[in-house]
Amino acid sequence: MASKKKKKLTPTQQEYQDLANAVEPKRPVLLNSVRAFISGGIICTIGQVIQYIFIKYFHFSETTAGNPTVAVLIIISVLLTGFGVYDHIAQWAGAGTAIPITGFANTIASSAIEHRSEGYVLGVGGNMFKIAGPVITFGVFAAFVMTIIKITIKWLGGM
């Protein structure tokens, strides 16, 4: 807690805050970072293997193999979410499973599964897109900002 906020607390509240800080378990930041790195790397490696399969056996180019690779990763993520496996992976891996494609697919599928009792239109459809909307909006805005930065750099003579 910030020292400025701590000064506004009564002595009893400060004592409680100190006790809560002493009892709170410490987070293994280094271990969590290693797990996220390993799991994220494994997911990306699986994506590269799938892309290689599309290039080698289905004669896609590197450019055109991206879309079916993403589709397969989404399908795998949704199936693992539906069977309850993705949650166990995410529990161990933490932020490593939040890679945009698989993490987003997991979020949408989880929301759909959670609200299916409310019906397909208002339950699944309505709540599924409550989560998708902000993510898509942020993605479009981030792409716009990056495009402006790239155009500005090119205009100034860079790249």
Secondary structure, 3 states (H helix, E strand, C coil): CCHHHHHCCCHHHHHHHHHHHHHCCCCCHHHHHHHHHHHHHHHHHHHHHHHHHHHHHHCCCCCCCHHHHHHHHHHHHHHHHHCCHHHHHHHHHHHHHHCHHHHHHHHHHHHHHHCHHHCHHHHHHHHHHHHHHHHHHHHHHHHHHHHHHHHHHHHCCCC
